[in-house]
Amino acid sequence: MASPKLPRPRRTAERILDVSLELLNRFGEPNVSTTLISAEMGISPGNLYYHYPAKDGLINGLFDRYQAELNELLLAADGVRNVEDAWLFFHMLFELIWRYRFLYRDLNDLLSKNRYLEKQFQSVLKHKAGAVKAVLDGLSRELSLRIDQREAETAASAMVVVLTYWLSFEYVRDPRRALEPDHSAAALSRGAFHLLSLLMPYLEPAAKAHLFKIAAAYQANSAS
């Protein structure tokens, strides 16, 4: 009888990224050094340097993880047919952004000093905009939404802005608690609702009523 295969131990490089993400999310990119990361892991700075000679390499590695997950999630935009689908899709987007929230918390600063991120975020914005337009097209085909092409372009741009800067807004309104894990559910639900509220002028009455119903249910769950 063959012995069962043991799970492959996680490579040090992957563990470094996992620990770095946790620290960056907790303290923000400017406040996390490679020395702190190596101390948290219990490895020497030289060991960390062997895998990631510079902090930018860590940041870029985490961004590549985020972008791969984002691109996979955005494919679901083509399947959105109603307000409930749209709510779930955008809530999942906010959940993904939350998992990599250090990128958005310090976005402007990161882009100003990291050329790789500066270029790659252009692709992120482009793909987000394409996904949002696919959602609007799906809602329009199912007659939940009545919007012409010019209005759709403007609404999609505004929705991408909310997707990109919602966590920054949450941080400004409540700096001490906004980015703490126990406040995430309420923050993400508010983000999803305000994002979809940009479509209020174009939603059919039944779809609009259903959106309010979904938001109320999520808010109730967040408060409990």
C-alpha positions in Angstrom: 0.0 0.0 0.0 1.4 3.3 -1.0 1.9 5.9 1.7 -0.2 9.0 1.4 1.4 12.1 -0.1 2.1 14.7 2.5 1.1 18.3 1.6 4.0 20.3 0.2 5.3 22.7 2.8 4.8 26.4 1.9 7.9 27.9 0.4 9.6 30.6 2.4 9.0 33.1 -0.4 5.2 32.5 -0.2 5.3 32.7 3.6 7.1 36.0 3.4 4.3 37.4 1.2 1.6 36.1 3.6 3.2 37.7 6.7 4.0 40.9 4.8 0.4 41.2 3.7 -0.8 40.8 7.3 1.6 43.5 8.5 1.0 45.9 5.7 -2.7 45.7 6.1 -2.4 46.2 9.9 0.1 49.1 9.9 0.1 50.6 6.4 3.0 50.4 3.9 5.1 53.3 5.2 5.2 51.8 8.7 6.4 48.3 7.7 10.0 47.6 7.1 11.8 44.4 5.9 13.3 44.2 9.4 9.9 44.1 11.0 8.8 41.4 8.5 11.8 39.2 9.2 11.4 39.7 13.0 7.7 38.7 12.7 8.7 35.6 10.8 11.6 34.7 13.1 14.1 34.6 10.2 17.2 36.6 9.6 17.1 39.8 7.4 19.5 38.0 5.1 17.1 35.2 4.5 14.4 37.6 3.6 16.8 39.6 1.4 17.7 36.4 -0.4 14.1 36.1 -1.6 13.2 39.8 -1.8 16.2 42.0 -2.1 14.1 45.2 -1.9 10.8 46.1 -0.3 9.4 47.0 -3.7 9.8 43.4 -4.7 7.5 42.4 -1.8 4.9 45.0 -2.7 5.0 44.0 -6.4 4.7 40.3 -5.5 1.6 41.0 -3.4 0.2 43.3 -6.2 0.6 40.4 -8.7 -1.4 38.2 -6.4 -4.1 40.8 -6.1 -4.2 41.4 -9.8 -4.5 37.7 -10.7 -7.4 37.3 -8.2 -9.0 40.5 -9.5 -8.9 39.5 -13.1 -10.5 36.1 -12.3 -13.2 37.8 -10.3 -14.0 40.4 -13.0 -14.9 37.6 -15.4 -18.1 37.1 -13.4 -19.3 40.5 -14.6 -20.7 38.9 -17.7 -23.1 36.8 -15.7 -24.8 39.7 -13.8 -28.4 39.8 -14.8 -30.2 41.6 -11.9 -29.7 43.8 -8.9 -29.0 40.9 -6.6 -26.3 39.6 -8.9 -24.8 43.1 -9.1 -24.8 43.5 -5.3 -23.0 40.1 -4.9 -20.5 40.9 -7.6 -19.6 44.3 -6.2 -19.6 43.1 -2.6 -17.1 40.4 -3.7 -15.0 43.1 -5.3 -14.9 45.1 -2.1 -14.0 41.9 -0.2 -11.0 41.4 -2.5 -9.9 45.0 -2.1 -10.3 44.6 1.6 -7.9 41.6 1.6 -5.3 43.8 -0.1 -6.4 47.0 1.6 -2.8 48.3 2.2 -2.6 49.0 -1.6 -5.7 51.2 -1.5 -5.0 52.8 1.9 -1.7 54.2 0.6 -2.5 54.1 -3.1 -1.3 57.6 -4.2 1.9 57.4 -2.2 2.7 53.9 -3.6 2.1 55.0 -7.2 4.3 58.0 -6.8 7.3 55.9 -5.8 6.8 52.6 -7.6 6.9 52.7 -11.4 5.7 49.1 -11.7 2.6 49.8 -9.7 2.0 53.0 -11.5 1.8 51.2 -14.9 -0.1 48.2 -13.6 -2.8 50.2 -11.9 -3.7 51.6 -15.3 -4.6 48.1 -16.3 -6.5 47.6 -13.1 -8.6 50.7 -13.8 -9.2 49.6 -17.4 -10.4 46.1 -16.4 -12.6 47.5 -13.6 -14.3 49.9 -16.0 -14.8 47.1 -18.5 -16.4 44.9 -15.9 -18.7 47.7 -14.6 -19.9 48.3 -18.2 -20.6 44.6 -18.6 -22.7 44.8 -15.4 -24.7 47.8 -16.8 -25.2 45.9 -20.1 -26.5 42.9 -18.3 -28.9 44.9 -16.2 -30.1 46.7 -19.3 -30.7 43.5 -21.2 -32.9 42.2 -18.4 -34.8 45.5 -18.2 -33.7 46.3 -14.7 -31.9 49.4 -15.9 -32.8 52.1 -18.5 -29.6 54.0 -19.4 -28.3 55.3 -22.7 -24.7 54.9 -23.8 -23.4 58.4 -22.7 -25.0 58.0 -19.3 -23.5 54.5 -19.0 -20.0 55.8 -19.6 -20.3 58.5 -17.0 -21.9 56.2 -14.4 -19.3 53.5 -15.0 -16.5 56.0 -14.4 -18.1 57.2 -11.2 -18.5 53.6 -10.0 -14.8 52.9 -10.7 -13.9 55.9 -8.6 -16.0 54.6 -5.7 -14.5 51.1 -6.0 -11.0 52.6 -5.9 -11.3 55.1 -3.1 -14.1 53.8 -0.9 -11.7 52.5 1.8 -9.9 55.8 1.8 -13.2 57.5 2.5 -14.0 55.1 5.3 -10.6 55.8 6.8 -11.1 59.5 6.7 -14.5 59.4 8.3 -13.3 57.1 11.1 -9.4 56.8 11.2 -9.2 54.8 14.4 -11.6 52.0 13.4 -12.3 52.0 9.7 -9.7 49.5 8.7 -10.0 47.2 11.6 -11.3 43.7 10.7 -14.4 43.9 13.0 -15.6 46.9 11.1 -15.1 45.5 7.7 -18.5 44.0 7.1 -20.3 47.3 7.6 -17.8 49.2 5.6 -18.0 46.8 2.6 -21.8 46.8 2.7 -21.9 50.6 2.7 -19.5 50.6 -0.2 -21.6 48.2 -2.2 -24.8 50.2 -1.6 -23.2 53.6 -2.4 -21.7 52.1 -5.5 -25.1 50.8 -6.8 -26.9 53.9 -5.6 -25.2 55.7 -8.5 -27.6 53.8 -10.7 -30.7 54.9 -8.8 -31.9 57.4 -11.4 -31.8 54.6 -14.0 -33.2 51.6 -12.1 -36.7 50.4 -12.7 -38.9 50.8 -9.6 -39.0 47.1 -8.7 -35.2 46.8 -9.0 -34.7 49.9 -6.9 -37.0 48.6 -4.2 -35.1 45.3 -4.2 -31.8 47.1 -3.9 -33.0 48.9 -0.7 -34.2 45.5 0.6 -30.9 43.8 0.0 -29.0 46.8 1.6 -31.2 46.7 4.7 -30.6 43.0 5.2 -26.9 43.4 4.9 -26.9 46.3 7.3 -28.9 44.3 9.8 -26.4 41.4 9.6 -23.5 43.8 10.0 -25.0 45.3 13.1 -25.8 42.0 14.8 
